[in-house]
Amino acid sequence: EYQWKGPFYFIQGADPQFGLMKAWTHGDTNNGDDEWGEEIKLAEQAVQAVNKLNPKPKFFVLCGDLVHGMPGTRWKKNQEQDLKNVLKNTDQDIPLVFVSGNHDIGNTPSRETIDDYCQNWGDDYFSFWVGGVFFLVLNSQLYFDSSKCPELRQAQDAWLDEQLAVAAKQKCKHIIVFQHIPLFLSQPDEDDDYFNLEKSVRQEIMEKFHKAGIRAVFSGHYHRNAGGSYKGLEMVVSSAIGCQLGQDTHGLRVVVVTEEKVVHRYYSLTDLGSHGIEKELLDMLAKQK
């Protein structure tokens, strides 16, 4: 779909992270993830809310940390199977897009952990078009720490440059990026933190994105809503479907793409499920039909 066909919207979710709620409550985030009934319910609530939406979203993207178990840990496979069982109920007309997070491939990923993820969930980075808008899914762990697989980081970098060259030629309406770790949480020059990318890497990526005309980067990882902007590039950090680490509610973000702009709003699962999308956003979708 290289051609603009009028406004549309998609749903962004992040961090269903089956197993974190118990681990967090018990103060044992390494081994305490042996129960995830609560997260199953929340993920089911998310799928039900998305299925009810009318008109349907173009796709539903999950920005990483699908489950809590790190590669090789005891409960990971069970957590993944349970998440798949929930996601199977997503309306078949709504494609699912998966982004790899640190819990999916490890804080320091290796070729093995990435291969395992790809067999389970699909490629760790790829691009796709929807109605004249170009979407890029990136593996942000390669920016965080690629010491065990530097050649994979180089491959993603080379691929990204090629993709951005394609986008420039195709004259797309917008370019939008999905990655797990935010570039920054509120300020482009904020200090390094567990929840953002290291300053030198961040600066390089932000500049590349800015030059390519990328409109917005959507991520998760923080389990709170946050964000800011850098030279017109918007950084959108969405809170989790699963465990909350701040004051936000379990929720999903509705993202409306019009010819001029990208507008988004975070909804609690309850609100989205019972009321759907508010009129103001629906009007934007109806406008240019």
Salt bridges, closest charged atoms under 4 A:
GLU1 OE2 - LYS5 NZ 3.71
ASP15 OD1 - HIS223 NE2 3.31
ASP34 OD1 - LYS22 NZ 2.83
GLU35 OE2 - LYS22 NZ 3.39
ASP65 OD2 - HIS180 NE2 3.22
GLU80 OE2 - LYS76 NZ 3.94
GLU80 OE1 - LYS77 NZ 3.65
ASP91 OD2 - LYS56 NZ 2.82
ASP116 OD2 - LYS77 NZ 3.36
GLU151 OE2 - ARG111 NH2 3.26
ASP157 OD2 - ARG153 NE 3.19
ASP161 OD1 - LYS208 NZ 2.83
ASP191 OD1 - LYS199 NZ 3.77
ASP192 OD1 - ARG202 NH2 3.53
GLU207 OE2 - LYS211 NZ 3.86
GLU207 OE1 - LYS231 NZ 2.95
GLU234 OE2 - HIS264 NE2 2.94
GLU259 OE2 - LYS173 NZ 2.96
GLU278 OE2 - ARG265 NH1 2.82
GLU280 OE1 - ARG265 NH1 3.29
ASP283 OD2 - LYS279 NZ 2.78
